[in-house]
């Protein structure tokens, strides 16, 4: 190690690196810093970069010049020491202190945060993990068949009061103040009660009324009509030249409009019998059982993959939360900052700001940050556990598997040749390899535990065939692969575009 350098533990997964900078090295660096500063400040009688150090020091101060000199020297010296000791920081090293030494030298202390590692993976065999379970595929099949039955059910006139789900044929006029709303002047309009297409208050007002009833309802104009009025001349009012926007009430909200409605007819769906004839007429299947089997065959793989995804995600979250790791504060803060930038990027795409987001959730910024820190800790522990599984189980994604994945991606892209060219010229393939390793490690953990439902009863969740293939013996197990660690470290240190 560099002469005079010392390395000491400074807490969990942190080292304190201390070393001396000689007076001559510091003096030369201060000369360079002085020249750089003189290019940025105006000193009478001298061209930029030509003023003597003494005059620059008089203008900006000795400490400013020394600080700039140390900013040049310290990273280079720390890099040399870390390279010699093979210590890899996961966040930029932090300058802790600078103390004066003998003969104009200085002693520097720098805190280095390293990536936490598990010495071994806990034995999770037989461990129970509560997992959200999907209903049987047959339940979803029957639900979809009922939707089809409702969709194709004919309407029949009924001699009773309107109920939710019924259709009413109505004549309607609407008045916004003294102006009638032309786009809401309807004759013989078929409206589904409970759809809230017009307004929830109108739906409530229609309930319990029969054919021939005439009612008046005070309710806001439909939102879709308000948005049209913002862009259309006249706002849909019968008198041209009037303001298209309704005046605001005392509470800042537009005043209610008055709806006058006459119910012409009440209609209800006449649900057909679910039988082979219905299946043949409306779906083209030979029988109802054929329809069920086809739907089930289409849904089964999707349900299996969704259930497996729930299992792997919830297993990792619970097992990671149980890890007793004292994470460095600076690592937690770096992860929080990374996630917050992604959060802001997401809000930017939605065209809302952070304050509006907090108001929508009815939480304070302090509550948001508390939850963000909890998420950051869980994310870090999850990656630490994943990395330990990759190492302990010798999980790899060989070059052939990676190439196959890239070829599949190319086939799905608009320009396969350009896709592969972009992959070849970037680091995306190694990131994809890392994602594949993470999925493989998550699958390994999920296959160790016993999933249970909300009542604590064991449930059987079969991994998809492509997951089982990961762990089947191969003829050539000695293949090259990569770990997820390097990708994560680059993510924290280099701060990639969150998109």
PyMOL commands that set and color helices and strands:
alter all, ss='L'
color gray80, all
select helices_A, chain A and resi 23-38+53-60+62-85+102-104+137-151+182-184+200-206+223-231+233-236+276-283+288-321+329-350+354-361+365-392+399-412+416-424+428-446+465-470+485-494
alter helices_A, ss='H'
color red, helices_A
select strands_A, chain A and resi 6-9+14-21+94-100+106-113+128-130+154-157+167-176+179-180+186-192+214-219+257-270+450-452
alter strands_A, ss='S'
color yellow, strands_A
deselect
rebuild
show_as cartoon
